[in-house]
Amino acid sequence: MKTPVVSWDTYARKYDMLIQYNPFYQRLHRQVFDLIKDWQIDNDNTILDLGAGTGNYSIRLAQQFPEAQVIHADKDAGMNEVAHDKMIEKGIENLSILESGVEEMDFPAGSLEAVISIHALYAFPDPVEALQKIHSWLRKGGKALLVDAGRVVNVLDWQLALAWHFLREYGPAKTWQIFREGKEVSRQNAYIRQMQKDGVFWTHSYEEFEQTVRECGFEILDGGITFRGVSDWVLVRKD
């Protein structure tokens, strides 16, 4: 059977339902900004959000660090279009959008103060090369927060967990409406699952993820498992 290919452009049209309704995504979003709240970012330093999607993290970065220059980098035009609209709506001026895959992307060595990459590495053509690039781009002492979906997505398990939450929070009618509107998200998640199972997307345990990051030259400051056990995170520094 031919491996399906996830359409990030299609995903983009409904992706922000995650931040609107999904309590586990909301929890992850809060966790990310709690982990980086003490970052010291000087005026005009540059922060990169790699694989930035619809801008849920890059826009918040620009708001949290208003004196920094934030780069939102994603290869998908649909994702970037949604991010651009949100940037304009919120009047954010310290955010620029770069439409590029990591494989074509390049920054001068040591030019970035910080990097975040949330649920993106696993889908890159060569995650190790991406990690090596991040290490090169960071200045000495620069930090990165890397969150990656390492386990195969159990779509049914997620649907059941979300249905239980929605029923308690909104009742049956609203739950049905949310699932109907979000059916494309579920379809694309099923494609992601198949691509993970077929080895197209990177899968890993926390230990494997930490080891790979360490082998790319980073010092691990902290780390753990998040997002209902699906994802791994590490807070790292370039020595």
LUMTORLUM-266094 format. One record per atom (N, C-alpha, C, CB): residue in one letter; x, y, z. Coordinates in steps of 0.001 Angstrom, whole numbers, padded with zeros to 6 digits, always signed. Atoms other than C-alpha are relative to their C-alpha. Last residue first. Glycine has a CB too. Layout:
% residues N
aXYZ...
***
This chain:
% residues 239
d-001200-000248-000813d+028633+025147+024878d+000934+000981-000704d+000743-001324+000292k-001208+000234+000784k+025361+025495+022956k+001205+000370+000855k-000017+000820-001333r-000886-001152+000172r+022513+025201+025415r+001167-000418-000881r+000506+000542+001379v-001424+000228+000250v+019555+022848+025636v+000751+001316-000134v+000192-000843-001261l-000503-001369-000052l+016000+022546+026935l+001514-000107-000059l-000489+000772+001302v-001282-000288-000639v+014731+019147+025873v+000270+001496-000077v+001152-000803-000667w-000516-001368+000041w+011263+017921+025065w+001343+000064+000692w-000985+000983+000654d-001159-000213-000859d+009772+014570+024110d+000431+001456-000099d+001167-000949-000390s-001093-000892+000381s+006325+013954+022659s+001093+000072+001060s-000537+001384-000266v-000365+000091+001417v+003615+011300+022617v+001328+000683-000286v-001089+000615-000866g-000973+001053+000237g+003294+010695+026359g+000475-000135-001426g-000561-001269+000422r+000592+001327-000230r+000093+012676+026753r+000946-001136-000370r-001287-000140-000792f+001062+000180+001000f+001695+015828+025289f-000563-001426+000047f+000537+000312-001418t+001162-000880-000082t+004893+015696+027377t-001063-000438-001009t+000412+001470-000250i+001030+000493+000913i+008019+013681+028167i-001257+000830+000217i-000284-001526+000223g+001045+000879-000489g+011108+015165+029777g-000940-000418-001107g-000772+000669+001102g+000746+000727+001012g+014050+017497+029526g-001058-000884+000616g+000930-000827-000846d+001186+000609-000600d+016448+019813+031267d-000744-000733-001114d-000923+001079+000700l+000271-000674-001268l+019787+021515+030678l-001168-000637+000743l-000285+001473-000241i+001387+000150-000429i+021100+019201+027952i-000173+000646+001370i-000412-001500+000040e+000075+000344-001413e+024391+020519+026549e-001473-000059+000391e+000783+001031+000883f+000707-000803-000993f+024277+020441+022771f+000227-000511+001420f-001484+000017-000308g-000847-000996-000643g+026882+019087+020368g-000642+000818+001090g+000503+000902-001000c-000112-001149+000902c+024846+017118+017828c+000698+001182+000671c-001384+000423-000485e-001019+000323+001002e+025547+013970+019857e+000174+001111-001029e-000358-001293-000705r-001311-000124-000636r+023591+015521+022743r+001125-000245-001019r+000120-000993+001181v-000241-001432-000218v+020530+016011+020554v+001384+000219+000598v-001084+000603+000924t-000221-000613+001314t+020715+012406+019347t+000327+001478+000139t-001232-000184-000896q-001319+000404+000482q+021148+011115+022902q+000328+000650-001338q+000074-001518-000127e-001024-000694-000780e+018189+013124+024188e+001399-000330-000509e-000119-000368+001482f+000051-001415+000362f+015953+011866+021392f+001103+000772+000712f-001375+000598+000340e-000577-000125+001346e+017009+008258+021874e+000045+001462-000439e-000811-000832-001015e-001432+000257-000115e+016381+008472+025621e+000691+000147-001351e+000248-001401+000569y-000643-001179-000575y+012988+010113+025078y+001508-000184+000045y-000542+000279+001408s+000275-000086-001429s+012037+007298+022717s+000626+001291+000527s+000555-001254+000765h-001075+000185-000977h+012124+007885+018993h-000570-000076+001404h+001027+001141-000095t+000560+000364-001296t+010135+008197+015765t+001149-000324+000954t-000981-001211-000128w-000874+000463-001078w+011263+010081+012668w-000812-000346+001244w+001053+001068+000334f-000213-000966-001071f+008788+010416+009791f+000789-000666+001129f-001356+000556+000525v-000208-001264+000715v+009013+008344+006615v+000286+001112+001001v-001237+000357-000871g-001372-000479-000118g+009540+005180+008653g+000300+001268-000771g+000918-001050-000447d-000762+000385+001190d+006358+003481+007461d+001434+000513+000019d-000694+000506-001236k-000104+001459+000028k+004784+003620+010926k+000851-000480-001168k-001387-000625-000079q-000856+000420-001112q+005528+007345+011196q+000231-001506-000047q-000626+000403+001352m-001359-000376+000394m+004111+007983+007727m+000998-000314+001110m+000062+001492-000356q-000467+000972+000987q+001001+006028+008721q+001427+000304-000439q-000929-000016-001216r-000182+001306-000644r+000538+008056+011898r+000572-001014-000988r-001338-000513+000574i-001247-000104-000769i+001052+011326+010002i+000314-001339+000661i-000101+001121+001072y-001088+000065+000983y-001652+010259+007545y+001357+000078+000703y-000135+001143-001039a-000074+001403+000415a-004003+009540+010463a+001097-000193-001043a-001359-000473-000560n-000687+000715-001077n-003179+012988+011841n+000121-001487-000315n-000740+000196+001325q-001431-000257+000173q-004132+014454+008447q+000811-000675+001108q+000276+001516-000013r-000467+000684+001209r-007528+012770+008647r+001499+000192-000192r-000757+000511-001232s-000088+001434-000289s-008073+013844+012250s+000523-000769-001205s-001368-000549+000419v-001134+000165-000909v-007253+017463+011366v+000196-001475+000318v-000212+000810+001301e-001199-000052+000839e-009618+017212+008394e+001260-000127+000846e+000036+001305-000807k-000235+001312+000609k-012403+016009+010708k+001247-000006-000881k-001211-000420-000823g-001397+000412-000087g-012062+019135+012836g+000319-001310-000679g+000392-000095+001406e-000867-001039+000554e-015295+020866+011846e+001463-000444-000040e-000131+001281+000817r+000343-000164+001412r-017286+017673+012367r+000913+001034-000653r-001477+000417-000155f-000552+001136+000735f-015471+016894+015613f-000304+000103-001492f-000555-001311+000558i-001465-000095+000000i-016144+020386+016946i+000611-001135-000812i+000546-000028+001443q-000402-001086+000898q-019818+020298+015910q+001519+000097-000103q-000580+001335+000484w+000220+000459+001370w-020400+016900+017531w+000462+001056-000991w-001484-000336-000231t-001017+001025+000262t-018848+018153+020765t-000114-000503-001424t-000135-001170+000987k-001244-000707+000316k-021011+021293+020609k+001121-000990-000301k+000407+000924+001163a+000178-000723+001262a-024161+019182+020433a+001286+000706-000428a-001135+001019+000131p-000004+000819+001218p-023072+016656+023072p-000059+000794-001306p-001153-000940+000040g+001227+000743+000259g-022105+019020+025925g+000017-000670-001364g-001196+000917+000105y+000916-000687+000918y-019448+021754+026044y-001342-000703-000205y+000664+000161-001324e-000172-001455+000088e-016930+021027+028814e-001131+000684-000756e+001315+000324-000669r+000084-000610-001328r-017867+017524+029946r-000016+001521-000078r+001167-000460+000865l+001325+000296-000548l-018625+016336+026424l-000179+000639+001370l-000217-001515+000094f+000986-000885+000628f-015549+018130+025077f-001403-000234+000572f-000011-000213-001525h-000182-001385-000458h-013198+016452+027566h-001092+000905-000560h+001388+000529-000414w+000343-000030-001421w-014571+012960+026936w+000120+001420+000550w+000907-000960+000796a+001460+000097-000096a-014483+013536+023169a-000454+000082+001458a-000496-001314-000638l+000574-001304+000321l-010875+014741+023400l-001521-000018+000130l+000400+000423-001415a-000378-000936-001064a-009703+011622+025203a-000617+001376-000231a+001526+000120+000091l+000761+000349-001200l-011658+009387+022810l+000301+000964+001148l+000313-001439+000429q+001398-000374+000224q-010301+011156+019731q-000852-000287+001232q-000564-000747-001213w+000126-001452-000103w-006760+010961+021082w-001455+000433-000173w+000888+000691-001048d-000204-000355-001405d-007028+007223+021680d-000157+001499+000212d+001386-000456+000473l+001220+000357-000725l-008476+006749+018198l+000105+000382+001471l-000283-001499-000133v+001056-000956+000327v-005613+008691+016572v-001270-000301+000789v-000294-000021-001505n+001181+000860-000110n-002847+006753+018306n-001223+000894-000179n-000042-000769+001386v+001247-000597-000476v+000107+008805+017044v-001116-001048+000018v-000401+001201-000890v+001048+000102+001015v+003345+006855+016679v-001322+000478+000603v-000128-001466-000531r+000721+001253+000078r+005806+008091+019285r-001080+000046-001077r-000613-000333+001347g-000859+001155+000204g+008481+010768+019036g-000717-001317-000177g+000914-000117+001121a+000908+001144-000103a+006543+013976+018561a+000771-001272-000335a-001233+000169-000948d+000197+000817+001195d+009254+016579+019121d-000918-001180+000285d+001343-000498-000531v+001088+000913-000350v+009782+019529+021433v-000319-000809-001246v-001273+000773+000530l+000389+000925+001058l+013098+021383+021193l-001066-000943+000537l+001226-000794-000530l+001011+000901-000541l+013835+024440+023305l-000528-000831-001157l-001158+000785+000721a+001073+000481+000864a+017067+026131+022309a-000951-000859+000812a+000565-000795-001201k+000870+001079-000475k+019666+028225+024080k-001033-000388-001051k-000705+000415+001291g+001387-000119+000426g+022666+030331+023078g-000814-001226+000382g-000070+000221-001496g+000849-000315-001142g+025838+030047+025160g-001464+000169-000353g+000485+001236+000655k-000487+000744-001164k+028047+030221+022079k-000788+000448+001227k+001537+000219+000213r-001240-000533-000559r+025868+031751+019382r+000446-000908+001136r-000187+001469+000499l+000020-000611-001333l+023301+029521+017734l+001357+000590+000366l-000418-001030+001049w+000586-001342+000052w+023394+028959+013966w+000011+000708+001352w-001418-000082-000511s-000895-000937+000689s+025809+026026+014132s-000529+001428+000069s+000184-000416-001462h-001198-000157-000829h+023786+024145+016744h+000953+001012-000623h+000711-001352+000189i+000385-000820-001149i+020575+024740+014801i+001210+000277+000878i-001107-000692+000818k+000136-001381+000471k+022268+023413+011677k-000363+000936+001154k-001067+000087-001109q-001359-000503+000210q+023396+020264+013488q-000023+001445-000490q+000752-000886-001006l-000577-000266-001322l+019851+019726+014739l+001411+000562-000114l+000014-001277+000843a+000676-001190-000526a+018500+020067+011193a+000552+000377+001369a-001516-000237+000090e-000591-001154+000686e+021122+017604+009920e-000633+001299+000501e-000179-000127-001532v-001341-000179-000559v+019964+015145+012569v+000689+001192-000653v+000845-001277-000187p+000030-000666-001303p+016312+015643+011615p+001378+000247+000598p-000806-000811+000956d-001164+000510-000728d+016930+014819+007933d+000064+000712+001350d+001331+000213-000819p-000648+001069+000776p+013816+015152+005740p+001182-000639+000717p+000464+000543-001325f-001048-000503+000886f+012050+017126+008501f+000642-001160-000759f+001070+000780+000803a+000468-000042+001382a+008809+015637+009857a+001048+000529-000974a-001234+000847-000088y+000320+001353+000456y+010176+014526+013234y-000377-000050-001475y-001127-000566+000828l-001197+000773+000342l+011827+017913+013752l-000337-001346-000613l+000855-000206+001228a-000429-000195+001384a+008558+019867+013606a+001136-000929-000401a+000425+001430-000209h+000670+001001+000839h+006531+019332+016766h+000322+000196-001478h-001512+000060+000211i+001065+000729-000683i+007806+022534+018380i-000713-000915-000991i-001004+000980+000658s+000572+000828+001066s+011129+024029+017347s-000980-000952+000664s+001115-000784-000809i+000971+000994-000436i+012492+026892+019432i-000449-000783-001228i-001219+000667+000729v+000810+000727+000984v+015722+028709+018794v-001054-000804+000750v+000889-000936-000898a+000819+001101-000507a+017737+031292+020730a-000811-000602-001142a-000937+000486+001138e-000041+000028-001464e+020394+033973+020322e-000738-001217+000550e-000608+001284+000575l+001272+000078-000710l+020994+033369+016632l+000209-000069+001507l-000797-001211-000471s+000797-001220+000171s+023979+034576+014574s-001303+000010+000796s-000314+000187-001449g-000009-000816-001207g+026618+032086+015719g-000889+001221-000038g+001361+000428+000277a-000350+000711-001232a+027185+030689+012232a+000023+000973+001177a+001372-000707-000144p-001418-000045-000384p+025468+032790+009585p+000238-000728+001317p+000480+001454+000113f-000284-001218-000741f+021974+031565+008720f+001492+000013+000315f-000861+000093+001308d-001351-000218-000511d+020942+028975+006169d+000065+001347+000699d+001043-000075-001141m-000191-001148-000885m+017701+027384+005088m+001453+000127+000433m-000902-000117+001226e-000502-001119+000807e+017426+025080+002090e+000420+001190+000857e-001060+000441-000995e-001082+000494+000850e+017155+021850+004127e+000568+001085-000905e-000492-001155-000842v-001272-000075-000724v+015189+023668+006812v+001158-000443-000876v-000053-000857+001265g-000277+001218-000734g+012373+024231+004349g+001358+000094+000657g-000071-001218-000919s-001122+000838+000425s+011654+027806+003425s+000018-001276+000817s+001343+000752+000143e+000597+001200+000599e+009017+030503+003695e+001111-000855-000602e-001063+000378-001089l-000904+000583+000990l+010552+033020+006098l-000621-001286-000515l+001416-000265+000606i+000376+001346+000421i+008094+035175+008034i+000901-000441-001140i-001486-000055-000426s-000096+000167+001450s+009347+038199+009955s-000269-001453-000347s+001394+000445-000527l+000087+001372+000499l+008275+039201+013454l+000102+000005-001514l-001317-000676+000453n-001335+000594-000170n+009213+042404+015296n+000028-001471-000410n+000457+000137+001453e-000977-000561+000932e+006263+044450+014017e+001377-000647+000095e+000131+001471+000237i-001352+000379-000420i+003238+042748+015557i+001013+000441-001053i+000095-001531+000238g-000880-001153+000125g-000027+044584+014957g+001429-000264+000421g-000536+001118+000796k-000501-000362-001320k-002191+041763+016321k+000977+001175-000037k+000668-001191+000633e+001127-000264-000899e-004276+041453+013152e+000472+000499+001356e-000843-001258+000177i+000584-001288+000381i-001186+041767+010957i-001114+000389+000969i-000544-000056-001444m-001006-001021-000280m+000616+038942+012773m-000550+001398-000304m+001278-000264-000825k+000018-000227-001450k-002531+036818+012757k+000986+001095+000396k+000328-001300+000753d+001260-000672-000333d-002889+037212+008986d-000074+000309+001493d-001199-000867-000420h-000092-001397+000452h+000793+036390+008490h-001260+000776+000373h+000225+000062-001526a-000865-000727-000937a+000504+033221+010591a+000080+001479-000364a+001410-000614+000017v+000752-000140-001249v-002463+031992+008530v+000808+000810+001012v-000357-001391+000584e+001070-000961+000270e-000550+032688+005320e-000842+000246+001253e-000893-000501-001150n-000548-001354-000090n+002524+030968+006706n-001057+001069-000255n+001140+000165-000986m-000312-000296-001398m+000636+027744+007360m+000457+001448+000149m+001084-000959+000529g+001266-000109-000714g-000822+027781+003860g+000191+000330+001467g-000777-001278-000132a+000612-001298+000284a+002535+028556+002252a-001304+000191+000765a-000252+000147-001493d+001343+000121+000554d+004259+025599+003882d-000679+001358-000143d-000844-000910+000873k-000022+000169+001452k+008043+025767+004241k-001385+000043-000625k+000662-001299-000350d+000765+001189+000357d+008069+027249+007734d-000052-000089-001521d-001443+000040+000616a-000470+000728+001184a+010288+029802+009454a-000825-001261-000213a+001494-000359+000137h+000943+001107+000145h+008958+032486+011824h+000380-000716-001292h-001515+000500-000024i+000167+000548+001346i+011913+034734+012606i-000914-001212+000078i+001375-000380-000634v+000451+001392+000054v+011721+036829+015765v-000198-000407-001453v-001316-000195+000810q+000484+000265+001347q+013755+040021+016195q-000335-001491-000080q+001064+000415-001091a-000714+000968+000842a+014055+040844+019869a-000582-000014-001404a-000064-001412+000615e-001215-000646+000495e+012907+044007+021684e+000812-000922-000905e+000858+000458+001165p+000291-001051+000987p+009329+042728+022037p+001233+000699-000555p-000894+001021+000611f-001317-000625+000133f+010349+039441+023713f-000084+001123-001040f+001085-001056-000407q-000711+000183-001264q+007048+038073+025041q+001366+000673-000008q+000160-001476+000297q+000651-000775-001050q+005018+039490+022156q+000783-000070+001309q-001427-000496+000215a-000162-001412+000346a+007394+038259+019459a-000628+000900+001056a-000619+000289-001368l-001404-000370-000211l+007575+034874+021164l+000211+001487-000248l+000920-000822-000915r-000155-000174-001450r+003753+034733+021318r+001445+000364+000343r-000421-001288+000751i+000682-001250-000339i+003659+035314+017567i+000104+000278+001498i-001481-000056-000431s-000820-001132+000454s+006285+032638+016968s-000632+001337+000367s+000211-000072-001511y-001160-000223-000872y+004485+030078+019145y+000795+001234-000431y+000911-001235-000002n+000450-000007-001396n+000982+029991+017666n+001133+000260+000985n-000661-001318+000333g-000474-001126-000795g+002403+031054+014317g-000440+000029+001448g-000428+001228-000628t+000903-001147+000122t+000440+028885+011910t+000344+001135+000956t-001418-000441+000241g+001418+000245+000228g+003271+026401+011455g-000820+001258-000162g-000552-000795+001115a+000840-000831-000871a+006588+027479+012990a-001496-000124-000254a+000393+001424-000153g+001191+000812+000203g+008811+024738+011620g-001168+000612+000739g+000232-001444+000462l-000250+000855+001162l+011782+026530+013144l-001126-001016-000153l+001362-000720+000132d+000978+001074-000195d+010946+029424+015468d+000033-000841-001268d-001461+000564+000296l+000575+000744+001120l+014128+031490+015381l-001022-001002+000510l+001101-000720-000805i+000555+001284-000422i+015071+034159+017926i-000640-000650-001220i-001041+000173+001169t+000905+000718+000894t+017322+037058+016931t-000386-001350+000591t+000645-000190-001377n-000371+001408+000150n+018881+039577+019299n-001059-000712-000841n+000155-000688+001392d-000392+000356+001369d+017899+043165+018503d+000609-001395-000127d+000979+001008-000517n+000548-000738+001134n+017761+044197+022162n+000611-000468-001312n+000232+001493+000178d-000356-001409+000118d+018915+041499+024566d-000642+000629-001234d+001520+000160-000059i-000157-000338+001414i+017128+038222+025275i+000263+001497-000105i-001266-000411-000832q-000442-001394+000081q+017522+036802+028769q+000320+000315-001459q+001247+000260+000922w-001025-000290+001007w+015488+033605+028853w+000318+001493-000008w-000465-000461-001407d-001171-000652-000587d+013596+033332+032132d+001120+000249-001007d+000529-000834+001132k+000352-001318-000560k+010181+032659+030591k+001196+000745+000563k-001035-000161+001084i-000904-001018+000549i+011560+029887+028375i-000213+001376+000628i-000183+000096-001503l-001391+000460+000065l+010197+026838+030197l+000957+001090-000472l+000104-001196-000922d-000501+000075-001368d+006934+028576+031179d+001480-000391+000002d-000828-001012+000826f-000335-001362-000411f+006454+029534+027556f+000385+000089+001474f-001167+000921-000275v-001097-000561+000790v+006709+025943+026389v+000391+001371+000531v-000394+000097-001485q-001258+000593-000461q+004545+024624+029224q+001191+000598-000731q-000023-001516-000192r-000358-000636-001276r+001708+027026+028412r+001346-000514+000500r-001091-000258+001061h-000301-001397+000314h+001663+025850+024784h+000423+000746+001267h-001225+000691-000649l-001346-000021+000579l+001829+022225+025926l+000434+001431-000291l+000050-000844-001289r-000931+000279-001100r-001193+022745+028182r+001442+000033-000494r-000310-001368+000639q-000059-001217-000816q-003130+024366+025332q+000996-000160+001142q-001391+000343+000558y-000808-000951+000767y-002246+021401+023111y+000142+001304+000786y-000637+000269-001395f-001360+000528-000074f-003542+019025+025787f+000965+000889-000786f+000047-001445-000536p-000609-000365-001283p-006695+021093+026293p+001447-000471+000120p-000813-000576+001138n-000717+001171-000506n-007582+020944+022562n+000720+000332+001311n+001010-000509-001052y+000798+000997-000710y-010265+023571+021859y+000798-001095+000712y-000925-000635-000954q+001310-000471-000446q-008891+026877+020564q-000691-001007+000915q-000882+000294-001200i-000218-000982-001057i-005196+025997+020363i-001332+000490+000562i+000823+001185-000527l-000763+000601-001090l-005975+022814+018459l+000157+000974+001157l+001372-000453-000494m+000971+000603-000907m-008728+024443+016372m+000711-000638+001191m-000854-001047-000739d+000167-000825-001197d-005813+026481+015058d-001175-000423+000866d-000171+001433-000396y-000997+000275-001032y-004896+023667+012695y-000268+000768+001288y+001381+000338-000513k+000701+000336-001239k-008127+023844+010689k+000945-000153+001190k-000787-001275-000186r+001324-000626-000005r-006979+025547+007493r-000767-000261+001292r-000810-000498-001176a-000057-001388-000471a-003338+024713+008170a-001381+000621+000160a+000821+000838-000956y-000041-000017-001467y-003925+020965+007873y-000123+001433+000524y+001309-000647+000516t+001358+000346-000424t-004847+021384+004207t-000125+000065+001515t-000383-001401-000502d+000830-001117+000443d-001562+023199+003573d-001458-000233+000404d+000114+000187-001532w-000094-001048-001021w+000286+020651+005689w-000863+001199-000372w+001461+000441+000187s+000088-001310+000655s-000965+017886+003413s+000005+001079+001077s-001286+000107-000894v+000744-001028-000720v+000216+014582+004894v+000042+001312-000774v+000569+000194+001422v-000847-001160-000276v+001360+012050+002344v-000847+001073+000676v+000656+000549-001309p+000631-001305+000223p-000209+008619+002256p+000956+001122+000373p-001305+000121+000811t+000064-000841-001195t+002152+005612+002045t-000692+001320-000320t+001414+000257+000561k-000769-001236+000088k+001299+003427-000935k-000189+000837+001260k-000410+000805-001242m+000840-001201+000000m+000000+000000+000000m+000873+001249+000000m-000949+000007+001223
***
